[in-house]
Amino acid sequence: MVREKVAVSTRTLQWKCVESRIDSKRLFYGRFILSPLIKGQADTIGIAMRRALLGEIEGTCITRVKSEKASHEYSTIGGIQESVHEILMNLKEIVLRSNLYESCDASICIKGPRHVTAQDIILPPHVQIVDNTQHIAWLTEPIDFFYWIKNREKSRIFQQSGPSL
């Protein structure tokens, strides 16, 4: 058995932000340096940090959506360009902000034809939408578009499942 000499770095530990920017209202970017590390440590530390940070993010998100016109998640509704599934995914991407720790109800009640965006969501006063221009659906005919929405306040958002119908 051959013993290899273990190299110990005398360099000081370095942890700093090398780049930080805001790309849009919903997208923040940051790049950091952590050194010195030996081979394999970067992946181990990176994965553990990502899991720990994502697991602790608290936020307000849409957790349940209900529509009387939709029989199931993969159905389509006449007069709406998107399928129900696409509408649910668009609602899931909406970023909400709130200071309270309780669930609340919201709704969308629109008459077409028109473009439905996040600003059309009727929310309680303590909940704000970060980007009001987010697309939800295109109504191509004069139909009623009504969705009941349940928001979960201040929960760990990466431990929840997506919105359900």
C-alpha positions as CSV (number, residue, x, y, z in Angstrom):
1,M,0.0,0.0,0.0
2,V,1.4,3.3,-1.1
3,R,0.8,6.3,1.1
4,E,0.4,9.6,-0.8
5,K,1.3,12.8,0.7
6,V,-1.8,14.9,1.4
7,A,-1.3,18.5,0.2
8,V,-2.6,21.1,2.6
9,S,-3.1,24.5,1.2
10,T,-1.9,27.4,3.3
11,R,-4.0,29.9,1.3
12,T,-6.8,31.6,3.3
13,L,-10.4,30.7,2.8
14,Q,-12.0,32.9,0.2
15,W,-15.8,33.5,-0.1
16,K,-16.9,36.4,-2.1
17,C,-19.5,37.6,-4.6
18,V,-17.9,38.3,-8.0
19,E,-21.1,39.3,-9.9
20,S,-24.6,40.3,-8.9
21,R,-27.4,41.7,-11.1
22,I,-31.1,42.0,-11.5
23,D,-32.2,40.6,-14.9
24,S,-35.9,41.3,-14.5
25,K,-38.5,41.8,-11.8
26,R,-38.6,38.1,-11.2
27,L,-35.0,37.0,-12.0
28,F,-31.9,37.8,-9.8
29,Y,-28.4,36.5,-10.6
30,G,-25.4,36.1,-8.4
31,R,-22.0,34.4,-8.9
32,F,-19.7,33.6,-5.9
33,I,-16.2,32.2,-5.3
34,L,-15.4,29.7,-2.6
35,S,-11.8,28.6,-2.5
36,P,-9.5,26.7,-2.0
37,L,-11.2,23.4,-2.6
38,I,-9.8,20.0,-3.5
39,K,-11.2,17.9,-6.4
40,G,-14.8,16.8,-5.7
41,Q,-15.4,19.2,-2.9
42,A,-17.0,21.9,-5.1
43,D,-19.8,19.6,-6.3
44,T,-20.5,18.3,-2.8
45,I,-20.6,21.8,-1.2
46,G,-22.6,23.2,-4.2
47,I,-25.3,20.6,-4.1
48,A,-25.6,20.8,-0.3
49,M,-25.9,24.6,-0.4
50,R,-28.5,24.6,-3.2
51,R,-30.7,22.1,-1.2
52,A,-30.3,24.0,2.0
53,L,-31.0,27.4,0.5
54,L,-34.0,26.3,-1.7
55,G,-35.5,24.4,1.3
56,E,-35.5,27.6,3.4
57,I,-37.0,30.0,0.9
58,E,-40.4,31.2,2.1
59,G,-42.9,32.8,-0.2
60,T,-46.4,33.2,-1.2
61,C,-47.6,31.1,-4.1
62,I,-50.7,29.8,-5.9
63,T,-51.4,26.3,-4.6
64,R,-54.9,25.5,-5.9
65,V,-57.0,26.6,-8.9
66,K,-60.6,25.8,-9.6
67,S,-62.7,26.4,-12.8
68,E,-66.2,25.1,-13.4
69,K,-65.6,24.9,-17.2
70,A,-62.6,22.6,-16.9
71,S,-63.3,18.9,-16.3
72,H,-59.7,18.0,-15.8
73,E,-56.2,19.5,-16.0
74,Y,-55.6,18.4,-19.6
75,S,-58.9,19.6,-21.1
76,T,-59.4,22.6,-23.4
77,I,-62.1,25.3,-23.1
78,G,-63.6,26.8,-26.2
79,G,-62.7,30.4,-26.8
80,I,-59.4,30.2,-24.9
81,Q,-56.2,29.8,-26.9
82,E,-54.4,27.9,-24.1
83,S,-55.2,24.5,-22.7
84,V,-56.2,24.3,-19.0
85,H,-52.7,22.8,-18.3
86,E,-51.0,25.8,-19.9
87,I,-53.1,28.2,-17.9
88,L,-52.2,26.3,-14.7
89,M,-48.5,26.5,-15.6
90,N,-48.8,30.3,-16.3
91,L,-50.5,30.8,-12.9
92,K,-47.8,28.8,-11.2
93,E,-45.1,31.2,-12.5
94,I,-46.8,34.2,-11.0
95,V,-44.6,35.6,-8.2
96,L,-46.6,37.0,-5.2
97,R,-45.4,39.0,-2.2
98,S,-47.0,39.1,1.3
99,N,-46.1,39.7,4.9
100,L,-48.8,37.5,6.5
101,Y,-48.6,33.8,7.4
102,E,-52.2,32.7,6.4
103,S,-53.9,31.3,3.3
104,C,-56.2,33.5,1.3
105,D,-58.5,33.3,-1.7
106,A,-58.2,35.2,-5.0
107,S,-60.1,35.1,-8.3
108,I,-60.0,36.1,-11.9
109,C,-63.3,37.1,-13.5
110,I,-62.9,38.5,-17.0
111,K,-65.1,38.7,-20.2
112,G,-63.4,38.0,-23.5
113,P,-62.1,38.6,-26.1
114,R,-58.9,40.0,-24.4
115,H,-55.5,39.2,-23.0
116,V,-55.6,37.9,-19.4
117,T,-52.5,38.9,-17.3
118,A,-51.5,38.8,-13.7
119,Q,-53.0,42.2,-13.1
120,D,-56.5,40.8,-13.6
121,I,-56.2,38.6,-10.5
122,I,-58.3,40.0,-7.6
123,L,-56.2,39.7,-4.5
124,P,-56.6,40.7,-0.8
125,P,-54.9,44.0,0.0
126,H,-52.0,42.3,1.8
127,V,-50.9,40.4,-1.3
128,Q,-49.1,42.0,-4.2
129,I,-48.1,40.7,-7.6
130,V,-44.4,41.3,-8.4
131,D,-44.9,41.4,-12.2
132,N,-48.4,42.5,-13.3
133,T,-47.6,41.9,-17.0
134,Q,-47.2,38.1,-16.7
135,H,-49.3,36.3,-19.3
136,I,-52.1,33.9,-18.2
137,A,-54.3,33.3,-21.3
138,W,-55.7,34.7,-24.5
139,L,-59.5,34.8,-24.7
140,T,-60.4,34.6,-28.4
141,E,-64.2,34.8,-28.1
142,P,-66.7,36.6,-25.9
143,I,-66.7,34.1,-23.1
144,D,-66.6,34.4,-19.3
145,F,-63.2,33.5,-17.8
146,F,-63.6,32.7,-14.1
147,Y,-61.0,31.0,-11.9
148,W,-61.0,30.6,-8.1
149,I,-57.4,30.7,-6.7
150,K,-56.1,29.6,-3.3
151,N,-52.9,31.2,-2.2
152,R,-50.6,29.7,0.5
153,E,-48.9,32.4,2.5
154,K,-45.3,32.3,3.7
155,S,-44.7,28.6,3.2
156,R,-41.6,26.9,2.0
157,I,-42.4,27.1,-1.7
158,F,-40.0,24.4,-3.0
159,Q,-41.6,21.7,-0.8
160,Q,-45.0,22.1,-2.3
161,S,-46.5,20.5,-5.4
162,G,-47.7,22.7,-8.2
163,P,-51.2,24.0,-8.5
164,S,-54.0,21.5,-8.8
165,L,-57.4,21.7,-10.4
